[in-house]
């Protein structure tokens, strides 16, 4: 493989996925002229993560993934690259030829050279139900879909899943046909049979199948992409145009930065503000925030400028006085399907200064004609659109206000397809300084002219007929009153409701862990802290959460902080189970837990903690100190380990 690829100006990268003999693998790979990328520790085999790790250091415009058990004829990659460069709007696959049992790894190790004629004679075509073991695709497409789905592990579905997502992105599939390009599969026992040797692994294979069959989105690894290439851009740009809204701006920006997916950027365009807007923005220390100052030119011009400087493929529109829900960007990508150029969601209006006065507006399922004819179809501030579309169909800068409705009308008239996420996207703040209130007469006039533009040529009877036909009912059945009330209490600042918090942090710093403990109103129930390995867990309750707190949790704590309403808080046993499952899953990434501590506060049963450690297989691998009071029944700590584990974990009473 290496000579064929390098002769075409390419590179071969091998991922050593936590193999037992790192030195031998490195010597073998580098001795062949290839590069090696090592994933040092992993709880289970994941082909998706292995391929993403290798591709994260790649440099080519065309990416090719394959397996270590494939043989390619000497000129195969020349043909593959020729096809890939000639058709950048497609991904390319090569049909595999399976070899019989006598052609196993030992056969080739004992052979002098590769007997290509013999392989051709004895091999049989693999049916085209899969990807055949090789797929070539443009680098740009790989970045847009964010790699192989890292939820998949153990065995199966990764290539087919990627191919389906590339098709939803707009690429066509091309099966390569060339006598100069052959690919043979070295025989070995069934990988699937080996993979399904335990119930847990069998369950993971079934999950892979569900992802493949049921997930119609095409952008994956949304919350976290473990192995992104260095040239990957923010997955979305949240664009905020602002003018003299300093009193509301921090809520707006912090809510945008507090998304569950951290690989975003927030672009704020200051449209000639004369208040302390810049002071507010400069006080927010986050590298994802980009601020641009411009002379006052109107909100439409400011928004167009924001689109022009954005780096993400998707533009999330957000107003400077509104509050974005933490899952808005994640919900957008979950709803995204092939042929869809944007999404929108429901919204909740609330009165500034009175967060108890709120009202849900669910919006309606998308209809290109109906959206031009009736109100409350969608709210402009819930839109997330392709940047390429917004560059082609920008805001009309001749509108002083009302350019938002004008944009949506022109998008609908142009046949752009949108989709309702079936989720609530944001809170809209109602106050006297809104353009709707301050410039209401002009807005009504601009709305009327835009509506006429969208329905040009219809008589009054025709208008009423079309309006009735294309005006679906609101999606109100998706959102219960309890859900809306819960969201308002959880996310609107000043609600005062007690929250439950559960957090597992990977590679967290002492500063970040201390931040959680320093929150006003935080009452700890259970904590794990292992400084040497950077593994932290805490469970407790906290009151008075602000958007700045949520931003800190999302940006500094890697999105692993979960806020729950107090009456939905899990029991100690449930919280402990969740915690220990995470600790157990991360054990391969942890060198030692020997110099850490576990603390149970008053009223939390240490005996349950001890039993939990044993049941999750941590009893034989961990030496910890228990910090507790005598009221926790410290003696049960030793009793559990003497009766249920062959190794006694030392406990130290402090």
MITIKOL-780540 format. One record per residue (C-alpha): x, y, z; residue number from 1. Coordinates in Angstrom, 2 decimals. Each point is the difference from the previous one (the first is absolute). Example, Ala and Ser with C-alpha at 12.3 -4.5 7.8 and 13.67 -1.06 7.14 Angstrom:
<rs>
12.30:-4.50:7.80:1 .
1.37:3.44:-0.66:2 .
</rs>
This chain:
<rs>
0.00:0.00:0.00:1 .
2.66:2.54:1.01:2 .
1.90:0.12:-3.34:3 .
-3.26:0.34:-1.94:4 .
-1.26:2.86:2.17:5 .
3.26:1.92:0.33:6 .
0.61:-0.18:-3.76:7 .
-3.22:2.02:-0.36:8 .
1.18:2.61:2.50:9 .
-2.05:-1.45:2.85:10 .
0.67:-1.24:3.51:11 .
-0.95:-3.16:1.92:12 .
-1.03:0.40:3.64:13 .
-0.56:-2.98:2.30:14 .
-1.89:0.31:3.27:15 .
1.42:-2.17:2.78:16 .
-3.09:-0.31:2.16:17 .
1.37:-0.94:3.43:18 .
1.88:-3.05:-1.21:19 .
2.03:-1.96:2.51:20 .
3.39:0.52:-1.66:21 .
0.34:3.66:-0.90:22 .
3.70:-0.22:-0.95:23 .
-0.43:-2.95:-2.37:24 .
-2.96:1.64:-1.74:25 .
1.84:3.30:-0.40:26 .
3.11:-1.69:-1.39:27 .
-2.04:-2.05:-2.48:28 .
-2.07:2.98:-1.20:29 .
2.82:2.51:-0.24:30 .
2.26:-2.63:-1.55:31 .
-2.49:-0.27:-2.87:32 .
0.09:3.74:-0.59:33 .
-3.38:0.78:1.62:34 .
-0.88:2.20:2.98:35 .
-1.49:-1.29:3.22:36 .
-2.47:1.67:2.34:37 .
-0.52:-1.72:3.33:38 .
-3.08:0.08:2.21:39 .
1.66:-1.00:3.29:40 .
-2.95:-1.21:2.05:41 .
-3.51:-1.07:-0.94:42 .
-2.74:-1.94:1.76:43 .
-1.13:-1.79:-3.18:44 .
0.80:-0.13:-3.69:45 .
-1.56:2.78:-2.08:46 .
0.75:0.05:-3.69:47 .
-1.62:3.43:-0.25:48 .
2.33:1.51:2.57:49 .
3.02:-1.76:-1.45:50 .
-0.70:1.35:-3.49:51 .
-0.75:3.49:1.33:52 .
3.26:-0.03:1.98:53 .
2.01:-0.84:-3.12:54 .
-1.86:2.48:-2.19:55 .
0.49:2.76:2.59:56 .
3.65:0.31:-1.06:57 .
-0.60:-0.48:-3.74:58 .
0.83:2.71:-2.51:59 .
-1.54:-1.11:-3.30:60 .
-3.01:1.47:-1.81:61 .
-1.23:-3.55:-0.63:62 .
-0.34:-2.35:2.96:63 .
-0.13:-3.78:-0.28:64 .
-0.86:-2.39:2.81:65 .
0.63:-3.72:-0.05:66 .
0.98:-2.88:2.29:67 .
3.20:-1.82:0.87:68 .
-1.31:-3.25:-1.50:69 .
-0.30:1.36:-3.55:70 .
2.44:-0.46:-2.89:71 .
0.06:2.46:-2.93:72 .
1.53:-0.62:-3.41:73 .
3.02:2.20:-0.80:74 .
-1.88:2.56:-2.13:75 .
-3.23:0.04:2.00:76 .
0.51:3.31:1.76:77 .
1.01:1.77:-3.18:78 .
-3.39:-0.97:-1.44:79 .
-1.86:0.89:3.19:80 .
1.58:3.46:0.22:81 .
-0.57:0.64:-3.70:82 .
-3.73:-0.66:0.42:83 .
-0.20:2.01:3.22:84 .
1.67:3.06:-1.52:85 .
-2.14:-0.19:-3.15:86 .
-3.26:-0.06:1.97:87 .
0.15:2.04:3.22:88 .
-3.77:-0.20:0.37:89 .
0.10:-3.73:0.74:90 .
1.48:-2.50:2.41:91 .
1.53:-3.12:-1.47:92 .
-0.06:-3.63:1.11:93 .
1.78:-3.08:-1.30:94 .
-1.67:-3.40:-0.02:95 .
1.89:-2.46:2.17:96 .
1.11:-3.46:-1.06:97 .
-0.08:-2.51:2.87:98 .
2.72:-2.64:0.21:99 .
-0.60:-3.60:1.19:100 .
1.34:-1.40:3.25:101 .
3.40:-1.12:-1.29:102 .
0.86:3.66:-0.71:103 .
0.36:1.08:3.60:104 .
2.63:2.23:1.59:105 .
2.42:-2.92:0.40:106 .
-0.15:-0.71:-3.73:107 .
1.18:3.48:-0.89:108 .
2.64:0.08:2.73:109 .
1.56:-3.13:-1.51:110 .
-0.29:1.11:-3.63:111 .
2.66:1.68:-2.07:112 .
-1.99:2.85:-1.47:113 .
-3.74:0.05:-0.61:114 .
-1.35:-2.46:-2.62:115 .
-2.52:2.39:-1.59:116 .
-1.08:-2.42:-2.75:117 .
-0.73:-2.68:2.61:118 .
-2.03:2.45:2.10:119 .
-2.03:1.02:-3.04:120 .
-0.68:-3.63:-0.84:121 .
-1.16:-1.08:3.47:122 .
-1.80:3.11:1.26:123 .
-3.73:0.69:-0.19:124 .
-1.80:3.32:-0.12:125 .
-1.48:1.21:3.23:126 .
-3.64:1.10:-0.54:127 .
-0.54:3.75:-0.11:128 .
-2.01:0.17:3.20:129 .
2.79:1.86:1.76:130 .
2.84:2.28:-0.90:131 .
2.38:-2.79:-0.90:132 .
2.79:1.05:2.34:133 .
1.15:3.20:-1.77:134 .
-1.59:3.41:-0.36:135 .
1.57:3.16:-1.49:136 .
-1.56:3.42:0.58:137 .
0.85:3.71:-0.15:138 .
1.62:1.45:3.10:139 .
-2.51:2.87:0.01:140 .
-2.91:-2.45:0.21:141 .
1.66:-1.89:2.84:142 .
0.34:3.24:1.97:143 .
-3.63:0.96:-0.62:144 .
-1.41:-3.31:1.28:145 .
2.59:-0.04:2.83:146 .
1.56:-3.38:-0.63:147 .
-1.04:-3.53:0.80:148 .
-2.60:-0.24:2.76:149 .
1.97:-0.52:3.22:150 .
-3.01:-1.49:1.78:151 .
0.60:-3.15:-2.03:152 .
2.37:-2.57:1.44:153 .
0.74:-3.74:0.12:154 .
-1.20:-0.87:-3.50:155 .
-1.99:1.07:-3.00:156 .
-1.71:2.77:-1.90:157 .
2.60:2.76:0.02:158 .
0.71:0.14:-3.74:159 .
-3.62:-0.40:-1.07:160 .
-1.07:2.66:2.47:161 .
2.61:2.43:-1.35:162 .
-1.06:-0.75:-3.59:163 .
-3.65:0.71:0.79:164 .
0.93:3.28:1.66:165 .
2.14:1.06:-2.95:166 .
-2.99:-0.66:-2.24:167 .
-2.21:2.17:2.23:168 .
2.64:2.70:-0.27:169 .
-0.47:-0.13:-3.77:170 .
2.76:-2.28:-1.27:171 .
-0.70:-2.86:-2.39:172 .
1.36:-3.51:0.40:173 .
2.32:-1.43:-2.65:174 .
1.05:-3.66:-0.18:175 .
3.44:-0.11:-1.62:176 .
0.39:-2.32:-2.99:177 .
3.55:-0.49:-1.19:178 .
2.19:-2.99:-0.79:179 .
2.88:1.92:1.55:180 .
-1.71:0.37:3.37:181 .
-0.56:-3.18:1.99:182 .
-0.50:-0.47:3.73:183 .
0.23:-3.40:1.73:184 .
-1.09:-0.87:3.54:185 .
2.40:-2.26:1.94:186 .
-1.93:-2.85:1.60:187 .
-0.45:-0.09:3.78:188 .
-2.74:-1.22:2.38:189 .
-3.17:2.06:0.08:190 .
0.57:3.36:1.68:191 .
-3.65:0.27:0.93:192 .
-0.05:-3.35:1.76:193 .
3.03:1.05:2.02:194 .
-1.48:3.41:0.70:195 .
-3.25:-1.41:1.40:196 .
1.69:-2.26:2.52:197 .
-1.51:1.80:3.03:198 .
-3.48:1.44:0.66:199 .
1.44:3.53:0.30:200 .
1.74:-0.24:-3.37:201 .
-3.09:-1.50:-1.61:202 .
-2.04:2.91:1.34:203 .
2.51:2.45:-1.50:204 .
-0.28:-1.68:-3.41:205 .
-3.78:0.36:0.24:206 .
0.44:3.68:0.85:207 .
2.14:0.42:-3.11:208 .
-2.87:-1.43:-2.04:209 .
-2.49:2.39:1.59:210 .
2.23:2.97:-0.78:211 .
0.35:-1.17:-3.59:212 .
-3.72:-0.63:-0.53:213 .
-1.66:2.66:2.14:214 .
2.25:3.07:0.04:215 .
-0.78:2.04:-3.13:216 .
2.33:2.89:0.89:217 .
3.30:0.34:-1.81:218 .
2.14:2.14:2.34:219 .
1.26:-2.10:2.91:220 .
2.32:0.25:3.01:221 .
-1.86:3.19:0.80:222 .
0.66:0.28:3.72:223 .
3.57:-1.17:-0.30:224 .
2.22:-1.07:-2.88:225 .
2.92:-1.80:1.59:226 .
2.28:0.15:-3.03:227 .
-0.69:3.06:-2.17:228 .
2.55:0.97:-2.67:229 .
1.93:3.21:0.65:230 .
-1.78:1.78:-2.87:231 .
-3.53:-0.71:1.27:232 .
-2.07:3.14:0.44:233 .
-2.70:0.79:2.60:234 .
-3.04:-2.12:-0.76:235 .
-2.25:3.06:0.34:236 .
0.37:3.77:0.29:237 .
-2.49:1.77:2.25:238 .
-0.33:3.54:-1.40:239 .
-1.26:2.84:2.19:240 .
-0.47:3.55:-1.29:241 .
-0.23:2.54:2.83:242 .
-0.59:3.70:0.50:243 .
-0.19:1.58:3.46:244 .
-1.29:-3.11:1.77:245 .
2.74:-0.35:2.63:246 .
-2.48:-0.77:2.79:247 .
-1.24:-3.14:-1.79:248 .
3.07:-0.97:-2.01:249 .
1.84:-2.07:2.60:250 .
-2.99:-2.35:0.44:251 .
-0.22:-0.39:-3.76:252 .
3.71:-0.72:-0.51:253 .
0.41:-2.29:3.01:254 .
-3.04:-2.05:-1.04:255 .
1.52:-0.39:-3.47:256 .
3.35:-1.08:1.43:257 .
-1.69:-2.47:2.39:258 .
-1.00:-2.44:-2.75:259 .
0.22:-3.73:0.60:260 .
2.30:-0.20:-3.04:261 .
3.10:2.09:0.65:262 .
1.47:0.12:-3.52:263 .
-1.76:3.22:-0.94:264 .
0.85:3.65:-0.35:265 .
-2.03:3.06:0.99:266 .
0.37:2.96:-2.35:267 .
-1.22:3.31:1.44:268 .
-0.23:2.98:-2.34:269 .
-0.19:3.30:1.89:270 .
-2.00:2.28:-2.27:271 .
1.29:3.36:1.27:272 .
-1.05:-0.31:3.65:273 .
0.51:3.03:2.23:274 .
-0.61:-1.70:3.35:275 .
2.32:-2.42:1.85:276 .
-0.55:-2.87:-2.45:277 .
3.73:-0.50:-0.59:278 .
0.71:-0.08:3.74:279 .
-2.53:-2.81:0.37:280 .
1.50:-1.97:-2.88:281 .
3.58:0.52:1.16:282 .
-0.89:-1.41:3.42:283 .
-0.89:-3.39:-1.50:284 .
3.17:-2.10:-0.13:285 .
-0.70:-2.65:-2.63:286 .
2.12:-0.58:-3.10:287 .
-3.12:-1.03:-1.93:288 .
-1.38:3.54:0.25:289 .
0.93:2.26:-2.93:290 .
-0.97:3.68:0.15:291 .
-0.14:2.39:-2.95:292 .
-0.63:3.75:0.18:293 .
-1.69:1.85:-2.86:294 .
-1.47:3.45:-0.51:295 .
-3.77:-0.05:0.42:296 .
-1.48:-1.33:-3.23:297 .
-3.13:-1.79:1.09:298 .
-0.76:-3.49:1.24:299 .
-0.23:-1.53:-3.50:300 .
3.47:1.22:-0.96:301 .
1.43:-1.15:3.34:302 .
-1.48:-3.48:-0.46:303 .
1.36:-0.27:-3.54:304 .
3.43:0.98:1.24:305 .
-0.24:-2.66:2.73:306 .
-0.75:-2.62:-2.65:307 .
2.98:1.12:-2.08:308 .
2.52:-0.44:2.85:309 .
-1.51:-3.17:1.48:310 .
2.09:-3.17:-0.31:311 .
-2.66:-2.65:0.59:312 .
-1.98:-1.76:-2.72:313 .
-3.19:0.91:1.88:314 .
-1.22:3.39:1.24:315 .
-2.19:0.05:3.12:316 .
-1.87:3.31:0.16:317 .
-0.26:1.43:3.48:318 .
-1.18:3.36:1.31:319 .
1.90:2.06:2.56:320 .
-2.88:0.06:2.50:321 .
-1.08:-3.65:-0.19:322 .
1.11:-3.16:1.80:323 .
0.96:-3.14:-1.90:324 .
-0.73:-3.40:1.53:325 .
3.16:-2.11:0.54:326 .
-1.08:-2.71:-2.44:327 .
-0.97:2.25:-2.91:328 .
3.03:-0.75:-2.19:329 .
-0.06:-3.69:0.89:330 .
-3.72:-0.16:-0.84:331 .
0.71:1.61:-3.37:332 .
2.49:-2.67:-1.02:333 .
-2.20:-2.81:1.33:334 .
-2.86:1.20:-2.23:335 .
2.15:0.61:-3.06:336 .
-0.79:-2.26:-2.95:337 .
1.01:-0.18:-3.63:338 .
-1.43:2.87:-2.10:339 .
-0.65:2.19:3.04:340 .
1.73:3.40:-0.04:341 .
-1.02:1.13:3.45:342 .
-2.01:-0.65:3.13:343 .
-2.10:1.97:2.45:344 .
-1.71:-0.74:3.30:345 .
-2.63:1.05:2.46:346 .
0.53:2.98:2.30:347 .
-1.22:1.39:3.30:348 .
-0.82:3.67:0.51:349 .
0.67:1.42:3.46:350 .
-0.36:3.50:1.39:351 .
3.19:1.69:1.06:352 .
0.07:0.29:3.78:353 .
-2.72:-2.59:0.51:354 .
1.15:-3.48:-0.89:355 .
-3.25:-1.47:1.28:356 .
-1.89:1.58:-2.92:357 .
0.76:-2.19:-3.01:358 .
-1.75:-1.52:-3.02:359 .
0.96:-2.79:-2.39:360 .
-0.15:0.45:-3.77:361 .
0.54:-3.45:-1.54:362 .
0.22:1.07:-3.64:363 .
-1.24:-2.14:-2.87:364 .
1.42:-2.76:-2.19:365 .
1.72:1.50:-3.03:366 .
-2.05:0.86:-3.07:367 .
1.62:2.20:-2.63:368 .
-3.25:1.68:-0.99:369 .
-1.65:0.16:3.40:370 .
3.02:1.67:1.58:371 .
-0.58:3.01:-2.27:372 .
-3.63:0.33:0.97:373 .
-0.48:-0.32:3.74:374 .
1.63:1.18:3.18:375 .
1.57:-1.99:2.85:376 .
1.31:-2.52:-2.50:377 .
3.56:0.38:1.17:378 .
2.03:2.56:1.89:379 .
2.97:1.41:-1.86:380 .
2.18:-0.27:3.12:381 .
-0.39:-3.80:0.07:382 .
1.40:-0.50:-3.51:383 .
3.24:-1.84:-0.73:384 .
0.89:0.16:-3.70:385 .
2.76:-1.14:-2.33:386 .
2.58:2.75:-0.28:387 .
0.17:-0.59:-3.75:388 .
-3.74:0.72:-0.26:389 .
0.25:3.19:2.04:390 .
2.85:1.25:-2.19:391 .
-2.19:-0.51:-3.07:392 .
-3.17:1.37:1.62:393 .
1.16:2.73:2.41:394 .
-2.11:2.40:2.02:395 .
-1.41:2.94:-1.96:396 .
1.95:2.95:1.42:397 .
-2.60:2.51:-1.26:398 .
-2.29:-1.11:2.85:399 .
0.43:1.96:3.22:400 .
-1.90:-2.79:1.75:401 .
-1.98:-2.96:-1.22:402 .
2.93:-1.42:-1.98:403 .
-0.41:-3.28:1.91:404 .
-3.48:-0.77:-1.37:405 .
1.15:1.16:-3.41:406 .
2.89:-2.48:0.10:407 .
-2.23:-2.92:0.97:408 .
-2.49:0.88:-2.74:409 .
2.70:0.13:-2.67:410 .
1.44:-3.32:1.22:411 .
-3.43:-1.63:-0.21:412 .
-0.71:1.50:-3.40:413 .
3.34:-1.31:-1.24:414 .
-0.88:-3.57:0.98:415 .
2.36:-0.26:2.96:416 .
-1.13:-2.88:2.23:417 .
-0.07:0.48:3.76:418 .
-0.96:-2.37:2.80:419 .
-1.49:0.43:3.47:420 .
2.26:-1.63:2.61:421 .
-2.99:-0.86:2.21:422 .
1.95:1.59:2.85:423 .
-0.15:3.33:1.81:424 .
2.92:2.13:-1.18:425 .
-0.07:3.20:2.04:426 .
-1.61:2.51:2.33:427 .
-1.02:3.31:-1.61:428 .
0.21:2.91:2.40:429 .
-2.87:2.51:-0.25:430 .
0.92:3.58:0.92:431 .
-0.71:3.57:-1.07:432 .
3.25:0.33:-1.96:433 .
-0.81:-2.73:-2.52:434 .
-0.19:1.02:-3.65:435 .
-3.51:-1.45:-0.04:436 .
-0.99:2.61:2.59:437 .
2.38:2.86:-0.77:438 .
-0.42:-0.15:-3.79:439 .
-3.34:-1.73:-0.25:440 .
-1.57:2.13:-2.74:441 .
2.95:-0.48:-2.35:442 .
0.10:-3.73:0.74:443 .
-3.68:-0.40:-0.87:444 .
0.58:1.85:-3.26:445 .
3.02:-2.12:-0.92:446 .
-1.90:-3.16:0.91:447 .
-2.85:0.97:-2.35:448 .
2.33:0.72:-2.91:449 .
1.87:-3.27:0.53:450 .
-3.23:-1.97:0.16:451 .
-1.11:1.55:-3.28:452 .
3.34:-0.99:-1.52:453 .
-0.47:-3.58:1.09:454 .
-3.55:-0.28:-1.40:455 .
0.28:2.16:-3.11:456 .
-2.78:-0.69:-2.53:457 .
-2.62:-1.56:2.30:458 .
-3.50:1.36:0.15:459 .
-1.82:0.24:3.34:460 .
-2.00:-3.27:-0.51:461 .
3.16:-1.78:-1.16:462 .
1.87:1.29:3.03:463 .
-2.59:-1.30:2.45:464 .
-0.10:-3.41:-1.71:465 .
3.78:-0.39:0.01:466 .
0.26:1.24:3.60:467 .
-2.51:-2.58:1.22:468 .
1.66:-2.81:-1.94:469 .
3.53:0.77:1.17:470 .
-0.51:0.98:3.63:471 .
0.63:-3.08:2.18:472 .
-0.81:-0.01:3.68:473 .
2.61:0.97:2.56:474 .
2.31:-2.66:1.42:475 .
-1.33:0.64:3.48:476 .
-0.58:-3.69:0.77:477 .
3.79:-0.46:0.17:478 .
0.39:2.25:3.01:479 .
-1.88:-0.62:3.24:480 .
-0.71:2.80:2.42:481 .
2.18:-1.79:2.57:482 .
2.92:-0.01:-2.42:483 .
-0.34:3.71:-0.70:484 .
-0.34:0.84:3.68:485 .
3.01:-2.16:0.86:486 .
2.17:1.68:-2.66:487 .
-0.95:3.44:1.22:488 .
0.82:-0.85:3.60:489 .
3.25:-1.71:-0.92:490 .
1.41:2.52:-2.41:491 .
-1.41:3.44:0.70:492 .
2.27:1.71:2.49:493 .
-1.53:0.80:3.36:494 .
-2.37:-2.97:0.17:495 .
1.57:-1.09:3.28:496 .
-0.92:-3.64:-0.50:497 .
2.41:-2.47:1.52:498 .
1.93:-1.99:-2.58:499 .
1.73:-3.34:0.17:500 .
3.40:-0.29:-1.58:501 .
1.93:-3.04:-1.11:502 .
3.35:0.41:-1.66:503 .
2.72:-2.26:-1.35:504 .
3.07:1.83:-1.25:505 .
2.76:-1.38:-2.15:506 .
3.42:1.66:0.32:507 .
-1.49:2.75:2.15:508 .
2.21:2.35:1.96:509 .
-0.10:0.62:3.72:510 .
-1.21:3.53:-0.79:511 .
-3.01:-1.35:-1.88:512 .
-0.91:-2.46:2.72:513 .
0.35:2.71:2.64:514 .
-2.31:2.24:-2.05:515 .
-2.84:-2.48:0.45:516 .
0.56:-0.09:3.74:517 .
0.12:3.80:0.15:518 .
-3.42:0.55:-1.59:519 .
-2.33:1.91:2.26:520 .
-2.56:-2.38:1.38:521 .
1.91:-3.15:-0.97:522 .
-0.46:-2.87:2.43:523 .
2.15:-3.01:-0.72:524 .
-1.21:-3.54:0.47:525 .
2.66:-2.20:-1.54:526 .
3.42:0.77:-1.51:527 .
2.77:-1.88:-1.73:528 .
3.29:1.75:-0.62:529 .
3.08:-1.62:-1.51:530 .
2.55:2.73:-0.64:531 .
2.60:-2.16:-1.72:532 .
-2.39:-1.15:-2.70:533 .
-2.22:3.05:-0.28:534 .
-3.20:-1.93:0.70:535 .
-2.67:1.76:2.03:536 .
-3.56:-0.71:0.96:537 .
-2.38:1.94:2.19:538 .
-3.67:-0.30:0.79:539 .
-2.03:2.43:2.05:540 .
-2.42:2.91:-0.15:541 .
0.44:3.64:-0.90:542 .
-2.23:3.07:-0.13:543 .
0.19:3.29:-1.86:544 .
1.59:-1.19:-3.25:545 .
0.77:2.85:-2.41:546 .
0.69:-0.10:-3.71:547 .
3.61:0.75:0.81:548 .
0.08:-3.16:2.16:549 .
-1.47:-2.00:-2.84:550 .
2.54:1.46:-2.42:551 .
2.84:-0.96:2.34:552 .
-1.35:-3.51:0.24:553 .
-0.38:-0.33:-3.77:554 .
3.24:1.62:-1.07:555 .
2.40:-0.84:2.81:556 .
-1.47:-3.29:1.18:557 .
-0.33:-1.50:-3.47:558 .
-3.78:-0.21:0.07:559 .
0.00:-2.73:2.68:560 .
-1.95:1.96:2.57:561 .
-3.65:-0.96:0.16:562 .
-2.60:2.22:1.67:563 .
-3.23:-1.60:1.13:564 .
-3.02:1.38:1.75:565 .
0.00:-0.94:3.67:566 .
-3.13:-2.13:-0.12:567 .
1.56:-1.97:-2.88:568 .
3.26:-0.58:1.82:569 .
1.15:-3.62:0.04:570 .
0.33:-1.95:3.21:571 .
3.40:-0.54:1.53:572 .
0.07:-3.55:-1.35:573 .
-0.84:1.19:-3.53:574 .
2.59:2.77:0.13:575 .
2.58:-2.42:1.31:576 .
-0.76:-2.50:-2.74:577 .
0.36:2.68:-2.67:578 .
3.25:1.19:1.53:579 .
1.60:-3.41:0.35:580 .
-1.02:-1.01:-3.51:581 .
1.91:3.04:-1.27:582 .
2.98:-0.71:2.24:583 .
0.04:-3.64:-1.15:584 .
-0.24:1.01:-3.67:585 .
2.87:2.43:0.42:586 .
2.24:-2.35:1.94:587 .
2.06:-0.88:-3.10:588 .
0.80:3.71:-0.33:589 .
1.05:0.30:3.63:590 .
3.50:-1.01:1.03:591 .
-0.72:-0.24:3.71:592 .
-2.67:0.94:2.46:593 .
2.19:-0.71:2.99:594 .
0.54:3.60:1.10:595 .
-3.55:1.19:-0.12:596 .
-2.84:0.31:2.43:597 .
-3.70:-0.71:0.21:598 .
-2.14:2.07:2.30:599 .
-3.51:-0.66:1.25:600 .
-1.72:2.88:1.74:601 .
-2.33:-0.38:2.98:602 .
-2.90:-2.33:-0.71:603 .
1.53:-1.76:-3.01:604 .
0.57:-3.76:0.53:605 .
3.63:-1.02:-0.29:606 .
-1.01:-3.65:-0.05:607 .
-1.90:0.53:-3.27:608 .
3.07:1.71:-1.39:609 .
2.19:-2.95:0.90:610 .
-2.41:-2.54:-1.50:611 .
-0.23:2.12:-3.15:612 .
3.76:0.03:-0.44:613 .
0.09:-3.77:0.22:614 .
-2.93:-0.57:-2.34:615 .
1.63:2.18:-2.68:616 .
3.25:-1.92:0.14:617 .
1.93:2.84:1.62:618 .
0.65:-1.72:3.29:619 .
3.01:-1.93:-1.24:620 .
1.56:2.89:-1.88:621 .
-0.35:2.95:2.32:622 .
1.51:1.07:3.27:623 .
-1.74:3.04:1.42:624 .
-0.46:1.88:3.20:625 .
-3.51:0.44:1.31:626 .
-0.67:3.35:1.62:627 .
-3.10:-0.32:2.10:628 .
-1.49:0.42:3.42:629 .
-0.63:-2.88:2.37:630 .
-3.73:0.30:-0.61:631 .
0.44:-1.56:-3.44:632 .
0.72:-3.42:1.43:633 .
3.66:-0.13:-0.90:634 .
0.32:-3.61:1.12:635 .
-2.17:-1.17:-2.91:636 .
2.68:1.21:-2.36:637 .
2.33:-2.82:1.06:638 .
-2.76:-2.60:0.39:639 .
-1.11:0.42:-3.61:640 .
3.45:-0.41:-1.42:641 .
0.91:-2.97:2.15:642 .
-3.14:-1.84:-1.05:643 .
-0.40:1.03:-3.63:644 .
3.48:0.66:-1.34:645 .
3.28:-1.84:0.16:646 .
1.81:3.31:0.50:647 .
-0.66:2.21:3.02:648 .
0.04:3.68:-0.82:649 .
1.69:1.96:2.73:650 .
-2.19:2.55:1.73:651 .
1.29:2.94:1.98:652 .
-2.29:1.76:2.43:653 .
0.78:3.70:0.25:654 .
</rs>
